[in-house]
Amino acid sequence: MKLMKLNNLPRDILAKVWFYDVFLLCVSGFSIDEVSEITNIDKEDVTNACRRFLKFDGWVISLDYNPWFFYKDLTEREMYGIIDDEDLEKITMELCERFDKIRKELDKYYD
């Protein structure tokens, strides 16, 4: 089991740890309302955290697929054509890339 080094963590890192589950649910295609309900975090706080760290307002309605699954388990070439809407495909790829960057950043703080 990995333990987080808690001494002298920057505020942004603490915020990312606090909202990690929110980010994971968001990149997995859950709507802001569902994320708020599942995490028991106020909808406004969920939206603000997603805007601040993921540069994304969140999904209005839940998606019928999990972007994070495709991002982490398929190559970009394999992903081509899975999502019919090119704009949506671009948004989900960028969203997953931002989350992946946060995930890797937080890994540095764990033993």
Sine and cosine of phi, psi and omega as CSV:
sin_phi,cos_phi,sin_psi,cos_psi,sin_omega,cos_omega
0.00,0.00,0.75,-0.66,0.03,-1.00
-1.00,0.08,0.66,-0.75,0.07,-1.00
-0.91,-0.42,0.61,-0.80,-0.02,-1.00
-1.00,0.09,0.66,-0.75,0.10,-0.99
-0.98,0.19,0.93,-0.37,-0.15,-0.99
-1.00,-0.05,-0.20,0.98,-0.08,-1.00
-0.97,0.25,0.77,-0.64,0.10,-0.99
0.84,0.54,0.65,0.76,0.05,-1.00
-0.98,0.21,0.69,-0.72,0.08,-1.00
-0.89,0.46,0.49,-0.87,-0.02,-1.00
-0.85,0.53,-0.64,0.77,0.01,-1.00
-0.88,0.48,-0.61,0.79,0.02,-1.00
-0.92,0.40,-0.71,0.71,0.03,-1.00
-0.87,0.50,-0.66,0.76,0.02,-1.00
-0.90,0.43,-0.66,0.75,0.02,-1.00
-0.91,0.41,-0.60,0.80,0.07,-1.00
-0.91,0.42,-0.71,0.70,-0.03,-1.00
-0.86,0.51,-0.67,0.75,-0.09,-1.00
-0.99,-0.15,0.19,0.98,-0.06,-1.00
-0.82,0.58,-0.73,0.68,0.00,-1.00
-0.90,0.44,-0.59,0.81,0.07,-1.00
-0.87,0.50,-0.74,0.67,-0.01,-1.00
-0.89,0.46,-0.69,0.72,-0.01,-1.00
-0.88,0.47,-0.69,0.73,0.03,-1.00
-0.90,0.43,-0.64,0.77,0.00,-1.00
-0.90,0.44,-0.75,0.67,0.00,-1.00
-0.95,0.31,-0.22,0.97,0.07,-1.00
-1.00,0.01,0.00,1.00,0.13,-0.99
0.99,-0.15,0.14,0.99,0.02,-1.00
-0.98,0.20,0.59,-0.81,0.05,-1.00
-0.94,0.33,0.33,-0.94,0.04,-1.00
-0.84,0.54,-0.67,0.74,0.01,-1.00
-0.87,0.50,-0.70,0.71,0.00,-1.00
-0.92,0.38,-0.65,0.76,0.03,-1.00
-0.86,0.50,-0.71,0.71,0.02,-1.00
-0.87,0.49,-0.70,0.72,-0.01,-1.00
-0.91,0.40,-0.71,0.70,-0.05,-1.00
-0.91,0.42,-0.68,0.73,-0.08,-1.00
-1.00,0.02,-0.18,0.98,-0.06,-1.00
0.86,0.52,0.61,0.79,0.07,-1.00
-0.91,-0.41,0.69,-0.72,-0.03,-1.00
-0.77,0.64,0.67,-0.74,-0.04,-1.00
-0.82,0.57,-0.66,0.76,0.00,-1.00
-0.90,0.44,-0.64,0.77,0.04,-1.00
-0.92,0.39,-0.63,0.78,0.05,-1.00
-0.88,0.47,-0.75,0.66,0.00,-1.00
-0.88,0.48,-0.71,0.70,-0.01,-1.00
-0.89,0.45,-0.65,0.76,0.02,-1.00
-0.91,0.41,-0.67,0.75,0.03,-1.00
-0.90,0.43,-0.66,0.75,0.04,-1.00
-0.89,0.46,-0.72,0.70,-0.09,-1.00
-0.92,0.39,-0.74,0.68,-0.15,-0.99
-0.99,-0.17,-0.53,0.85,-0.01,-1.00
-0.98,-0.19,-0.14,0.99,-0.04,-1.00
0.83,0.55,0.71,0.70,-0.13,-0.99
-0.49,-0.87,0.72,-0.70,-0.01,-1.00
-0.98,0.21,-0.19,0.98,-0.03,-1.00
0.99,-0.11,0.27,-0.96,0.00,-1.00
-0.99,0.14,0.71,-0.71,0.05,-1.00
-0.95,0.31,-0.68,0.73,0.12,-0.99
-0.82,-0.57,0.45,-0.89,0.00,-1.00
-0.92,0.40,0.57,-0.82,0.05,-1.00
-0.98,0.19,0.35,-0.94,0.04,-1.00
-0.99,-0.10,0.26,0.97,0.10,-0.99
-0.56,-0.83,0.24,-0.97,-0.05,-1.00
-0.95,-0.30,0.98,-0.21,-0.01,-1.00
-0.85,0.53,-0.61,0.80,-0.04,-1.00
-0.90,0.44,-0.63,0.78,0.05,-1.00
-0.85,0.53,-0.76,0.65,0.00,-1.00
-0.90,0.43,-0.66,0.75,-0.05,-1.00
-0.89,0.46,-0.72,0.69,-0.11,-0.99
-1.00,0.07,-0.34,0.94,-0.09,-1.00
-0.95,-0.32,-0.17,0.99,-0.02,-1.00
-0.81,-0.58,0.52,-0.86,0.11,-0.99
-0.96,0.27,0.28,-0.96,0.01,-1.00
-0.86,0.52,-0.62,0.79,0.01,-1.00
-0.91,0.42,-0.64,0.77,0.02,-1.00
-0.92,0.39,-0.51,0.86,-0.02,-1.00
-0.95,0.31,-0.45,0.89,-0.08,-1.00
-0.82,0.57,0.82,-0.57,0.05,-1.00
1.00,-0.06,-0.22,0.97,0.03,-1.00
-0.93,0.36,-0.66,0.75,0.04,-1.00
-0.98,-0.18,0.86,-0.51,-0.10,-1.00
-0.93,0.36,-0.53,0.85,-0.07,-1.00
-1.00,-0.03,0.90,-0.44,-0.05,-1.00
-0.90,0.44,-0.61,0.79,0.03,-1.00
-0.90,0.43,-0.69,0.72,0.03,-1.00
-0.90,0.44,-0.64,0.77,0.03,-1.00
-0.88,0.47,-0.67,0.74,0.01,-1.00
-0.91,0.42,-0.71,0.71,0.01,-1.00
-0.87,0.49,-0.74,0.68,-0.05,-1.00
-0.92,0.39,-0.61,0.79,0.03,-1.00
-0.90,0.44,-0.73,0.68,0.00,-1.00
-0.90,0.44,-0.64,0.77,0.04,-1.00
-0.88,0.47,-0.73,0.68,0.01,-1.00
-0.91,0.42,-0.61,0.80,0.05,-1.00
-0.89,0.45,-0.66,0.75,0.03,-1.00
-0.90,0.43,-0.69,0.72,0.02,-1.00
-0.90,0.44,-0.67,0.74,0.01,-1.00
-0.87,0.49,-0.63,0.78,0.04,-1.00
-0.90,0.44,-0.68,0.73,0.05,-1.00
-0.89,0.45,-0.71,0.70,-0.01,-1.00
-0.85,0.53,-0.71,0.70,0.01,-1.00
-0.93,0.37,-0.59,0.81,0.05,-1.00
-0.89,0.45,-0.68,0.73,-0.01,-1.00
-0.94,0.35,-0.52,0.85,0.02,-1.00
-0.84,0.54,-0.49,0.87,0.00,-1.00
-0.90,0.44,-0.39,0.92,-0.07,-1.00
-1.00,-0.09,0.07,1.00,0.02,-1.00
-0.95,-0.31,0.59,-0.81,0.07,-1.00
-0.97,0.25,0.00,0.00,0.00,0.00
